[in-house]
Amino acid sequence: MAFPIPEEFIQGFAKAGQAYWSSLMSGSSDAGGTLDANGLAALHQKYWQQQMAIWRQGLGQPAEPGADVVQGDRRFYGEAWKSHPWYRSLQQQYLVHAQLLTSLAEATPLPPKDKHKLEFFTAQLVNALSPANFPATNPDVARQALDSNGESLRAGLSNLIDDLQHKRISITDRDAFEIGVNVAVSPGAVVFENELLQLIQYAPSTKKVAARPLVIVPPCINKFYILDLQPDNSFVRYAVENGLTVFLVSWRNPEPEHGHLRWDDYVEQGALQALAVARTISGADQVNAVGWCVGGTILSTALAVAGARGENPAASLTLLTTMLDFEEPGDLGVFIDEQNVRQREQTIGQGGIYSGSELGFVFQAMRANDLIWPYVVDNYLKGKSPPAFDLLYWNADATNLPGPMYAWYLRNMYLENNLVVADKLSVCETRVDLSRIDVPSYVLATKEDHIVPWRAAYRSTQLLGGRTQFVLGASGHIAGVINPASKNKRSYRAGGKLGGDSAQWLESSQETPGSWWRHWLEWLLPHTGKKIAAPRELGHKKYPTIEPAPGRYVKVKAS
């Protein structure tokens, strides 16, 4: 029994290490570069200066000018890390060696993608080897074990056994929240379902609503309720309170019997079906479509397919932290190469399930010092229980993916970047050209996004037809999107000069304090049609209500 570490992660460590040592031993790389001897000498000189500073500090002597010891970070916040000579020296030695390894990885001459892998996995190794992560070298763990007569270690072992059974490191209290009770509580009903999704229609809260509804396609790699987490930070509630009829896709959490589903199914039975049902129920000529992350990729593919068929179901398109151009995929790209993709195609690509627990580990590893090691220390070494936090509860609510869909997505998006080439991909027996999406589009990226780098999201403005508004929010992939207007936090940039150069856009854009939600709503309203009386009942005679929101599908846990 162990945590489900993906094969790509293990292979990534091996390949990065091989590339690193090969480059060091040969002094050259496939990129044609050579190791900079002067640069390496400077790194080693700095390293030994820092070592001497540590020793001088231990002897009570001041450090020489220019030889400052690396400052500590939040992993070493305890008083003993500062006051006890041995622990202080230990954490400083660790930080100096971590800086050396990181600098060597940055100096290693490799092709850009290989170098990114090396830097990523070097950071993973450095983070894992922190003395804060081991009971014998963490003074806070030792003190707590002594003060509790070993009870903290016993409780930590119990927490570890429990997490191994659940195949996931606990980052929040699993029992603190219940879907439909204290998360995902906006009133509504499921008005359609098929093998792949349930479609939720939310109840209006205004007497009049816009004629054209809002249809939201969230990512299928997470549960939809991040958009309806709590009333005070619910994007769904915000849209409803501003007179929009909201339909939202709740993707099924696939189980083994759904292991045949393909990308085409997510487009045809998923996004296109949701758009069609929403139009029928609302009686509108068109809808306003919103896609987030891979949900945006699915939605954009669907609208391109519809365009090729001579159909135009959407009056506007909003993409939230979505990649259409995968040339620079960020940290997720380090897990993907020809060998790994072929391996997936030959296994689950023939039918099967990609485990949500494996996928969850990948996302946690991308922010290991936030989502792995603090919980290893607190849960297993100190015997604490993680606190209740709605966002982390959602983060830990893993979803599986159908193998054929996942393998196709890896090859055609991340590996070969085929979606950007007009008519290269055939989806639902239709050639895909994103320029056929000839509607106004609102493209939101977030500045600190490690999953969809903002410059990658910016490239969507060069691919879509129609007039595009690009907005850059503050913070990351989740917090940058879920930024309630009522709290007036953070900021966003807009109004830059669109073109092929994202740097030029950034320089010419203007920053505005607060949430991008208000800016988006102002942009959207001209596309929503006239005001009509809010519906008295949800659903339609063709699509009667099935069950109250949030429905059954979202409550299915990944195995």
C-alpha positions in Angstrom: 0.0 0.0 0.0 1.4 3.4 -1.0 0.5 6.8 -2.3 -0.3 6.6 -6.1 2.8 8.3 -7.5 2.3 8.4 -11.3 4.8 6.6 -13.6 5.5 9.9 -15.4 6.8 11.4 -12.1 9.2 8.5 -11.5 10.4 8.6 -15.1 10.8 12.4 -14.9 13.3 12.1 -12.0 15.3 9.5 -13.8 15.4 11.4 -17.1 16.2 14.7 -15.4 19.1 13.2 -13.5 20.5 11.4 -16.6 20.4 14.7 -18.5 22.1 16.6 -15.7 24.9 14.2 -15.2 25.4 13.6 -18.9 25.8 17.3 -19.4 28.1 17.8 -16.4 30.4 14.9 -17.5 30.5 15.8 -21.2 30.6 19.6 -20.7 28.1 19.9 -23.6 24.5 19.2 -24.5 22.2 18.4 -27.4 21.5 22.1 -27.6 25.1 22.7 -28.7 26.0 24.6 -25.6 28.9 24.1 -23.2 29.1 24.5 -19.4 30.3 27.9 -18.5 33.5 27.3 -16.6 33.6 30.8 -15.2 29.9 30.6 -14.2 30.6 27.3 -12.4 33.6 28.7 -10.7 31.5 31.7 -9.4 28.9 29.3 -8.1 31.5 27.3 -6.2 33.2 30.4 -4.9 29.9 31.7 -3.5 29.2 28.3 -2.0 32.4 28.2 -0.1 32.0 31.8 1.0 28.7 30.8 2.5 30.1 27.8 4.1 32.8 29.9 5.8 30.1 32.4 6.9 28.2 29.5 8.6 31.4 28.4 10.4 32.2 32.0 11.5 28.7 32.5 12.7 29.0 29.3 14.7 32.1 30.6 16.3 30.5 33.9 17.1 32.4 35.8 14.5 30.9 38.2 11.9 30.7 37.0 8.3 33.0 38.6 5.7 31.5 41.2 3.4 29.6 39.6 0.5 29.4 36.2 2.1 25.9 36.5 3.7 24.3 33.2 4.7 21.1 32.3 2.9 18.1 33.5 4.9 15.6 31.0 6.2 12.1 30.5 4.9 8.7 29.7 6.5 9.6 26.0 6.8 12.0 27.1 9.6 9.8 29.4 11.5 10.2 27.7 14.9 12.4 29.4 17.5 14.8 26.5 17.8 15.8 26.9 14.2 17.1 30.3 15.1 18.3 29.9 18.7 19.8 26.4 18.8 23.3 26.4 17.2 23.0 22.9 15.7 19.5 23.4 14.2 20.5 26.9 12.9 23.6 25.4 11.3 21.5 22.5 9.9 18.9 24.7 8.2 21.6 27.1 6.8 23.6 24.2 5.4 20.5 22.9 3.8 19.6 26.2 2.2 23.1 26.7 0.9 23.2 23.3 -0.7 19.7 23.8 -2.1 20.8 27.1 -3.6 23.8 25.4 -5.2 21.8 22.5 -6.7 19.2 24.9 -8.0 21.9 27.2 -9.6 23.7 24.2 -11.2 20.4 23.1 -12.7 19.8 26.6 -14.1 23.4 26.7 -15.5 23.2 23.3 -17.2 23.0 23.8 -21.0 20.0 21.8 -22.3 17.2 22.4 -24.8 14.5 24.5 -23.2 12.0 21.7 -22.5 14.7 19.4 -21.0 16.0 22.2 -18.9 12.6 22.9 -17.6 12.3 19.3 -16.6 15.7 19.4 -14.8 14.8 22.5 -12.9 11.4 21.2 -11.9 12.7 17.8 -10.6 15.7 19.4 -9.0 13.2 21.6 -7.0 11.2 18.5 -6.1 14.3 16.8 -4.8 15.5 19.9 -2.9 12.1 20.4 -1.3 11.9 16.7 -0.3 15.3 16.8 1.5 14.5 19.7 3.7 15.5 18.8 7.4 12.0 20.1 8.4 10.6 16.9 6.8 12.3 14.4 9.1 11.6 13.7 12.8 15.3 13.5 13.7 16.1 16.9 12.2 13.0 18.9 13.0 13.3 20.5 16.5 9.6 21.2 16.7 8.7 17.5 16.1 11.2 16.4 18.7 9.9 18.8 21.3 6.3 17.8 20.7 7.2 14.1 20.9 8.9 14.7 24.3 6.1 16.9 25.6 3.4 14.4 24.6 5.4 11.3 25.8 5.4 10.1 22.2 1.6 10.5 21.7 2.2 12.9 18.8 4.2 10.3 16.9 1.6 7.6 17.6 -1.2 9.9 16.3 1.0 10.7 13.3 1.4 7.0 12.5 -2.4 6.6 12.7 -2.9 9.5 10.3 -0.4 8.0 7.9 -2.1 4.6 7.9 -5.5 6.3 7.3 -4.1 8.4 4.4 -2.5 5.3 2.8 -6.0 3.6 2.9 -7.5 6.6 1.1 -4.4 6.9 -1.2 -4.0 10.6 -0.6 -2.3 13.0 1.7 -5.0 14.7 3.8 -4.9 18.5 3.3 -8.3 19.2 5.0 -10.8 17.5 7.2 -12.6 15.0 5.0 -15.8 15.1 7.2 -16.2 18.8 7.6 -18.1 19.4 4.3 -20.9 17.7 2.5 -21.8 18.5 -1.1 -25.3 20.0 -1.3 -25.3 20.8 2.5 -22.5 23.3 3.1 -20.8 23.5 -0.3 -22.6 23.7 -3.7 -25.8 25.0 -2.1 -27.2 27.4 -4.8 -30.8 26.3 -5.5 -31.5 24.7 -8.8 -32.3 21.4 -10.5 -30.8 18.9 -12.8 -32.7 19.3 -16.1 -30.8 16.8 -18.3 -28.4 13.9 -17.9 -26.6 11.4 -20.1 -23.7 9.0 -19.7 -21.3 11.9 -19.4 -22.9 14.8 -17.6 -25.7 16.3 -15.7 -26.9 19.8 -16.7 -27.9 22.0 -13.8 -30.2 24.9 -14.2 -30.1 27.4 -11.3 -33.2 29.1 -9.9 -33.5 32.8 -10.7 -33.3 35.4 -7.9 -34.5 38.4 -9.9 -37.9 39.1 -11.4 -36.5 39.6 -14.8 -33.6 37.7 -16.5 -31.6 38.1 -19.7 -33.1 36.3 -22.6 -29.8 34.5 -23.4 -28.7 32.2 -20.7 -25.1 31.5 -19.4 -23.8 28.0 -20.0 -20.7 27.1 -18.0 -18.4 24.2 -18.9 -16.0 23.6 -16.0 -12.9 21.4 -16.2 -13.6 17.6 -16.1 -10.4 17.1 -14.0 -12.1 18.7 -11.0 -15.6 19.0 -9.6 -17.8 21.9 -10.8 -18.6 23.2 -7.3 -15.4 25.4 -7.2 -17.8 27.8 -9.0 -20.4 27.4 -6.2 -18.3 26.8 -3.1 -19.9 29.1 -0.6 -22.6 31.8 -1.0 -20.1 34.6 -0.5 -17.6 33.4 -3.2 -20.0 31.7 -5.6 -19.5 32.7 -9.3 -22.9 31.0 -10.0 -24.7 33.1 -7.3 -23.0 36.3 -8.6 -24.3 35.6 -12.2 -27.8 34.7 -11.0 -28.0 37.8 -8.8 -27.2 39.9 -11.8 -30.1 38.6 -13.8 -28.5 35.7 -15.7 -30.1 32.3 -16.1 -27.2 29.9 -15.4 -26.8 26.4 -16.7 -23.7 24.5 -15.5 -22.2 21.2 -16.6 -21.6 18.6 -13.8 -19.3 16.1 -15.4 -19.6 12.4 -14.4 -16.8 11.0 -12.3 -15.9 8.1 -14.6 -15.8 4.6 -13.2 -14.4 1.5 -15.0 -17.6 1.1 -17.1 -17.0 4.5 -18.6 -13.5 3.7 -19.7 -14.4 3.9 -23.4 -15.3 7.6 -23.5 -13.3 9.7 -25.9 -12.5 13.4 -26.5 -15.2 13.4 -29.2 -17.8 12.3 -26.6 -16.8 15.2 -24.3 -17.4 17.5 -27.3 -20.6 16.0 -28.7 -22.4 14.5 -25.7 -20.8 17.1 -23.4 -20.4 20.7 -24.5 -22.6 20.7 -27.6 -25.4 18.8 -25.9 -25.3 21.2 -23.0 -25.6 24.2 -25.3 -28.5 22.6 -27.2 -30.5 21.8 -24.1 -29.9 25.2 -22.6 -31.2 26.9 -25.8 -34.3 24.6 -25.8 -35.2 25.3 -22.2 -34.6 29.0 -22.4 -36.1 29.5 -25.9 -33.1 31.7 -26.7 -31.5 32.0 -30.2 -28.1 31.7 -28.6 -26.3 31.3 -25.3 -23.3 33.0 -23.7 -20.7 30.2 -23.2 -18.1 30.1 -20.4 -15.3 27.5 -20.2 -12.6 27.1 -17.5 -9.3 25.3 -18.0 -9.7 22.1 -19.9 -13.5 22.8 -19.9 -12.6 25.9 -22.0 -10.5 23.7 -24.4 -13.5 21.3 -24.8 -15.9 24.2 -25.3 -13.7 25.9 -27.9 -13.4 22.6 -29.8 -17.1 22.2 -29.6 -17.8 25.7 -31.0 -15.3 25.2 -33.8 -17.1 22.0 -34.7 -20.4 23.8 -34.6 -19.0 26.5 -36.8 -17.8 24.0 -39.4 -21.3 22.5 -39.4 -22.8 26.0 -40.1 -24.2 26.4 -36.6 -23.6 29.3 -34.2 -25.0 28.4 -30.8 -23.1 31.0 -28.8 -23.4 34.8 -28.8 -20.1 35.1 -26.9 -17.3 33.0 -25.4 -15.6 33.5 -22.1 -12.4 31.5 -21.4 -11.1 31.3 -17.9 -7.4 30.3 -17.5 -7.7 28.1 -20.6 -5.0 26.9 -23.0 -5.7 26.5 -26.7 -2.0 26.8 -27.7 0.1 24.3 -25.8 3.5 25.3 -27.0 4.5 26.4 -23.5 2.4 24.4 -21.1 4.1 25.3 -17.9 5.0 22.8 -15.2 2.6 20.2 -16.5 4.7 19.8 -19.6 7.5 18.2 -17.6 5.5 15.0 -17.3 4.8 14.6 -21.0 7.0 13.2 -23.7 6.6 10.7 -26.6 7.5 7.7 -24.4 5.0 8.6 -21.7 2.2 9.4 -24.1 2.8 6.2 -26.1 2.7 4.2 -22.9 -0.6 5.7 -21.9 -2.0 5.1 -25.4 -1.0 1.4 -25.3 -2.6 0.9 -21.9 -5.5 3.0 -20.7 -5.8 4.6 -24.2 -7.3 1.3 -25.3 -9.9 1.5 -22.6 -9.7 2.1 -18.9 -9.4 4.9 -16.3 -6.7 7.3 -15.3 -7.0 7.5 -11.5 -8.0 10.7 -9.9 -5.6 10.0 -7.1 -2.7 10.0 -9.5 -3.8 13.2 -11.1 -4.3 14.8 -7.7 -0.7 13.9 -6.8 0.6 15.6 -9.9 -1.2 18.8 -9.0 0.0 18.6 -5.4 3.6 18.1 -6.5 3.5 21.2 -8.6 3.1 23.1 -5.3 4.8 20.7 -3.0 5.9 23.2 -0.4 2.2 24.2 -0.1 0.3 21.0 -0.7 2.6 18.1 0.3 5.4 18.8 2.8 3.5 21.0 5.3 0.9 18.2 5.7 3.5 15.5 5.9 5.1 17.4 8.8 1.9 18.3 10.6 -0.1 15.1 9.9 2.5 12.4 10.3 5.4 13.9 12.4 3.3 16.1 14.7 0.2 14.0 14.8 -2.2 16.9 14.0 -5.4 16.8 12.0 -5.7 19.2 9.1 -8.2 22.0 9.6 -11.5 22.4 7.7 -11.1 24.5 4.6 -13.6 24.4 1.8 -11.2 25.2 -1.0 -8.9 22.4 0.0 -11.8 20.0 0.4 -12.7 20.7 -3.2 -9.0 20.3 -4.2 -8.9 16.9 -2.5 -12.2 15.7 -4.2 -10.4 13.9 -7.0 -11.9 13.0 -10.4 -11.0 10.1 -12.7 -10.6 10.5 -16.5 -11.5 8.0 -19.2 -8.3 6.6 -20.6 -9.0 7.1 -24.3 -10.0 10.7 -23.8 -6.9 11.4 -21.6 -4.4 9.8 -24.0 -5.9 11.7 -27.0 -5.7 14.9 -25.0 -2.1 14.4 -24.0 -0.9 13.7 -27.6 -2.9 16.2 -29.5 -2.7 19.1 -27.1 0.3 18.8 -24.8 2.7 16.8 -27.0 1.9 17.8 -30.6 -0.1 21.1 -30.1 -2.4 20.2 -33.0 -5.4 22.4 -32.0 -3.6 25.5 -33.2 -3.2 24.2 -36.8 -6.4 24.9 -38.8 -8.2 21.7 -40.0 -5.5 19.3 -38.7 -7.6 17.7 -36.0 -10.8 15.8 -36.8 -13.3 15.8 -33.9 -16.7 14.4 -34.3 -15.9 13.7 -37.9 -15.4 17.4 -38.4 -12.2 19.4 -39.1 -11.4 21.9 -36.4 -10.4 25.5 -37.1 -10.6 27.8 -34.0 -10.9 30.9 -36.3 -14.4 29.6 -37.1 -15.4 30.8 -33.6 -16.4 34.1 -34.9 -18.0 35.6 -31.8 -16.8 38.2 -29.2 -14.5 36.5 -26.7 -13.3 37.4 -23.2 -10.0 35.6 -22.4 -9.0 35.7 -18.7 -5.5 34.6 -17.5 -4.0 35.0 -14.1 -0.5 36.3 -13.5 0.8 33.5 -11.1 -0.9 30.6 -12.8 1.4 27.5 -12.8 -1.1 25.3 -14.7 -2.0 27.7 -17.6 0.8 30.3 -17.9 -0.7 33.6 -18.7 1.4 34.1 -21.9 0.1 30.7 -23.1 -3.5 31.8 -22.4 -2.8 35.1 -24.2 -2.1 33.2 -27.5 -5.8 32.3 -27.6 -6.4 35.9 -28.7 -4.5 35.2 -31.9 -6.5 32.0 -32.7 -10.1 32.9 -32.2 -12.2 34.7 -34.7 -14.2 37.7 -33.6 -13.2 40.5 -31.4 -11.3 39.6 -28.2 -10.9 41.1 -24.8 -7.9 39.9 -22.9 -7.7 40.4 -19.1 -4.9 39.4 -16.7 -6.0 38.8 -13.1 -3.8 38.7 -10.1 -2.9 35.5 -8.2 -3.1 31.9 -9.5 -5.2 29.4 -11.3 -7.9 29.1 -8.7 -7.7 32.2 -6.4 -7.4 34.4 -9.5 -10.7 33.2 -10.9 -12.6 32.8 -7.7 -12.2 36.5 -6.7 -15.6 37.7 -5.5 -16.6 41.2 -6.5 -18.1 41.8 -3.1 -14.7 41.4 -1.4 -12.9 43.8 -3.7 -9.6 42.1 -3.4 -6.6 41.8 -5.8 -6.6 43.5 -9.2 -6.7 42.9 -12.9 -5.2 44.4 -16.0 -7.1 45.2 -19.2 -7.1 47.4 -22.2 -3.7 46.5 -23.6 -2.9 46.6 -27.3 -3.7 43.1 -28.7 -1.2 41.5 -31.1 1.3 38.8 -31.3 3.5 40.2 -28.5 2.1 39.5 -24.9 4.8 41.8 -23.5 3.5 44.7 -25.6 0.0 44.0 -24.3 1.2 44.0 -20.7 3.1 47.2 -21.1 0.1 49.0 -22.7 -2.5 47.6 -20.3 -4.0 49.4 -17.3 -4.3 48.0 -13.8 -7.6 48.3 -11.9 -8.0 47.4 -8.2 -10.6 44.8 -7.3 -12.2 41.7 -9.0 -12.4 41.1 -12.7 -16.0 39.8 -12.2 -17.5 43.3 -12.5 -15.4 44.0 -15.6 -16.6 40.7 -17.2 -20.2 41.4 -16.4 -20.1 44.8 -18.0 -18.5 43.2 -21.1 -21.1 40.4 -21.2 -24.3 42.4 -20.8 -24.5 43.7 -24.4 -24.6 40.0 -25.5 -27.3 38.8 -23.2 -30.4 40.0 -25.1 -33.5 41.7 -23.8 -34.9 41.3 -20.3 -37.7 38.8 -20.0 -39.8 37.5 -17.0 -37.9 35.0 -14.9 -39.2 31.4 -15.5 -41.6 30.2 -12.8 -40.4 26.7 -13.1 -37.1 25.1 -14.0 -36.7 22.7 -17.0 -39.0 22.3 -20.0 -41.6 19.9 -21.1 -38.9 18.2 -23.2 -36.5 18.3 -20.3 -38.3 18.1 -17.0 -36.4 18.4 -13.8 -34.7 15.2 -12.6 -33.5 16.0 -9.1 -32.5 19.0 -7.0 -29.1 20.6 -7.6 -26.2 19.7 -7.2 -27.3 16.3 -8.5 -25.9 12.8 -8.1 -22.9 12.9 -10.4 -20.9 15.4 -8.4 -21.2 13.2 -5.2 -19.4 10.2 -6.7 -16.0 9.8 -5.2 -12.9 8.7 -7.3 -11.7 5.2 -6.5 
